[in-house]
């Protein structure tokens, strides 16, 4: 924690220096106000920035382990019931970890793996909400959540690091992203593998579901967040 103590002291010293050199007398309140403005712009939060530096151990691999593009995305994260927004994040779906971009007090950039046991949930631009779920029905992981607890979609994202067929043993590549779907209903979690599984789970809504899927001709793996919300509206009275 020495670095984080220094980063609070050093900016204050830098602020004091011009006043000393110019032999100008500044009030404590003025100096405090200037430091608060500086810290608001460039300071770090010790609760949020609590983890280890991210190091790409497979820099020679083809592809990347993140959801979406290999870029930081704007979002928010809840750490120990405190919400931080906006922040810039990458979601590593291979190791199920969250990487935070940090701009420190000196303008330098660091990438921090946030402590997973501190994270309750996080969001990413595009309408994505994720929760860490560890239950006797689901493998511990982050799951995208669409809907309210007890009646919602749960979607798990994952990739794998593999040796492509026909490649040398020292060459690895990340697979495409895969999604696995679940529906939580009254405390029970059901594995949803295709559109037929939804119809089977909600037989009373079979007609409406068939009509919706006919109008939106796409594979189940290609449906969007909007589709999932539309399906919830169809199913909510079941």
C-alpha positions in Angstrom: 0.0 0.0 0.0 3.1 2.2 0.1 2.5 3.3 -3.5 -1.0 4.5 -2.8 0.2 6.4 0.3 2.8 8.1 -1.8 0.4 9.0 -4.6 -1.7 11.0 -2.1 1.3 12.8 -0.5 3.3 13.6 -3.6 0.5 15.5 -5.5 0.0 17.6 -2.3 3.8 18.4 -2.2 3.7 19.4 -5.9 0.8 21.7 -5.3 2.6 23.3 -2.4 5.9 23.9 -4.3 4.7 26.8 -6.5 3.4 28.7 -3.5 6.7 28.3 -1.8 8.8 29.4 -4.7 6.7 32.4 -5.3 6.7 33.3 -1.6 2.9 33.6 -1.7 0.8 32.9 1.3 -2.1 30.6 0.6 -4.7 29.6 3.2 -5.1 26.0 4.2 -8.7 26.0 2.9 -7.5 27.2 -0.6 -4.8 24.5 -0.7 -7.2 21.8 0.4 -9.7 22.8 -2.2 -7.0 22.7 -5.0 -5.9 19.2 -3.8 -9.4 17.9 -3.7 -9.9 19.1 -7.3 -6.7 17.5 -8.3 -7.5 14.2 -6.5 -11.0 14.1 -8.0 -9.4 14.3 -11.5 -6.5 12.0 -11.0 -6.8 10.2 -7.7 -7.4 6.5 -7.1 -9.9 4.7 -4.9 -8.2 2.1 -2.7 -11.3 -0.1 -2.5 -11.7 -0.1 -6.3 -8.0 -0.4 -7.2 -7.5 -3.6 -5.2 -6.0 -6.4 -7.1 -2.9 -7.4 -9.1 -1.4 -6.1 -12.3 -2.7 -7.8 -15.4 0.0 -9.5 -17.5 -0.8 -11.2 -20.8 0.8 -14.6 -20.3 -0.1 -15.8 -23.8 1.0 -12.8 -25.8 2.0 -15.0 -28.7 -1.5 -16.6 -29.0 -3.8 -15.7 -31.8 -6.9 -13.8 -30.6 -7.6 -12.6 -27.1 -9.5 -13.8 -24.0 -12.0 -11.0 -23.7 -15.7 -10.6 -24.5 -16.3 -8.5 -27.6 -13.3 -6.6 -29.0 -9.9 -6.4 -27.4 -10.7 -2.9 -26.1 -11.7 -1.4 -22.8 -15.4 -0.7 -22.6 -17.2 1.8 -20.4 -19.2 0.4 -17.6 -19.6 0.2 -13.9 -18.6 -2.2 -11.1 -20.0 -2.9 -7.6 -17.2 -3.6 -5.1 -18.3 -4.5 -1.6 -21.7 -2.8 -2.1 -20.1 0.4 -3.4 -20.8 1.2 -7.0 -18.1 2.8 -9.2 -19.1 4.5 -12.5 -18.0 5.2 -15.1 -15.0 2.9 -15.3 -13.3 1.2 -18.2 -13.3 -2.6 -18.2 -12.3 -5.7 -20.1 -14.1 -9.0 -19.2 -11.8 -12.0 -19.5 -14.2 -14.8 -20.3 -11.5 -17.5 -20.3 -10.5 -17.0 -16.7 -13.7 -15.2 -15.6 -11.9 -12.1 -14.3 -12.4 -8.4 -14.7 -9.6 -6.1 -15.8 -9.8 -2.4 -14.9 -8.0 0.4 -16.7 -6.4 2.8 -14.2 -5.0 6.3 -14.9 -2.8 7.1 -11.9 -2.0 10.5 -10.4 0.9 10.9 -12.8 -1.1 10.2 -16.0 0.3 6.6 -16.4 -1.9 3.7 -17.4 -2.1 0.4 -15.5 -4.3 -2.6 -16.0 -5.5 -4.2 -12.7 -7.3 -7.6 -12.2 -10.0 -6.8 -9.7 -10.4 -9.2 -6.7 -13.2 -11.5 -7.8 -14.5 -12.1 -4.3 -15.1 -8.4 -3.9 -17.2 -8.0 -7.0 -21.0 -8.3 -6.7 -21.9 -7.2 -10.2 -20.7 -5.1 -13.1 -22.1 -3.6 -16.3 -20.8 -3.0 -19.8 -22.0 -0.6 -22.4 -24.6 -2.1 -24.7 -27.0 -3.0 -21.9 -25.0 -5.8 -20.3 -25.4 -6.6 -16.6 -23.4 -9.4 -15.0 -23.5 -11.0 -11.6 -21.2 -13.5 -9.9 -23.3 -16.6 -9.2 -22.1 -19.5 -7.1 -24.9 -22.0 -6.3 -25.6 -25.7 -6.2 -27.3 -25.4 -9.7 -24.6 -23.4 -11.5 -20.9 -23.5 -11.9 -19.3 -20.5 -10.1 -18.9 -17.8 -12.8 -20.1 -14.4 -14.0 -23.5 -14.6 -15.7 -25.2 -12.0 -17.8 -28.6 -11.3 -16.1 -31.7 -10.3 -18.0 -34.8 -10.0 -15.9 -35.6 -10.0 -12.2 -34.3 -12.6 -9.7 -36.7 -15.6 -9.8 -37.7 -15.0 -13.4 -34.7 -14.2 -15.6 -32.3 -15.3 -18.2 -28.8 -16.2 -17.1 -26.1 -16.3 -19.9 -22.6 -17.6 -19.4 -19.8 -16.4 -21.8 -16.7 -18.4 -22.4 -13.7 -19.0 -24.7 -10.9 -21.6 -24.7 -7.2 -21.4 -25.3 -6.3 -24.3 -27.7 -3.7 -25.6 -30.0 -5.3 -25.4 -33.5 -5.4 -28.5 -35.5 -2.3 -28.8 -37.7 -0.4 -26.1 -35.8 2.9 -26.5 -33.9 2.6 -27.5 -30.3 3.9 -24.1 -29.1 1.2 -22.2 -31.0 -2.1 -21.4 -29.3 -5.2 -19.6 -30.3 -8.3 -18.4 -28.5 -11.6 -19.9 -29.8 -14.6 -17.8 -30.6 -16.9 -16.8 -27.8 -19.6 -19.3 -26.7 -22.8 -18.6 -24.8 -24.7 -21.0 -22.6 -28.2 -20.2 -21.7 -30.2 -20.8 -18.5 -33.6 -19.7 -17.3 -34.2 -19.1 -13.6 -37.8 -19.7 -12.5 -39.0 -19.8 -8.9 -35.6 -20.8 -7.6 -35.0 -23.5 -10.2 -32.4 -23.1 -13.0 -33.1 -24.8 -16.3 -30.6 -25.4 -19.1 -31.9 -23.9 -22.3 -30.2 -25.3 -25.4 -32.5 -24.2 -28.2 -35.9 -22.6 -28.9 -37.7 -26.0 -28.4 -36.5 -26.0 -24.8 -38.3 -22.7 -24.2 -41.5 -24.0 -25.7 -41.3 -27.1 -23.5 -40.7 -25.0 -20.4 -43.7 -22.8 -21.2 -46.2 -24.9 -23.0 -49.0 -22.4 -22.5 -47.0 -19.8 -24.4 -46.0 -22.2 -27.3 -48.2 -20.3 -29.8 -46.8 -16.9 -29.0 -43.2 -18.2 -28.9 -43.7 -19.9 -32.3 -45.0 -16.6 -33.7 -42.1 -14.6 -32.3 -39.5 -17.0 -33.6 -41.1 -17.1 -37.0 -41.0 -13.3 -37.2 -37.3 -13.2 -36.0 -35.6 -15.8 -38.2 -32.3 -16.3 -36.5 -30.6 -19.1 -34.6 -31.1 -19.2 -30.8 -27.3 -18.4 -30.3 -27.7 -15.2 -32.4 -30.6 -13.6 -30.5 -29.9 -10.2 -28.9 -30.5 -8.6 -25.5 -33.6 -7.0 -27.0 -34.9 -10.5 -28.0 -34.4 -11.8 -24.5 -36.3 -8.9 -23.1 -39.1 -9.4 -25.6 -39.3 -13.1 -24.7 -39.5 -12.2 -21.0 -42.5 -10.0 -21.8 -44.2 -12.9 -23.6 -43.5 -15.3 -20.8 -44.2 -13.1 -17.8 -47.8 -14.2 -17.4 -47.1 -17.9 -17.7 
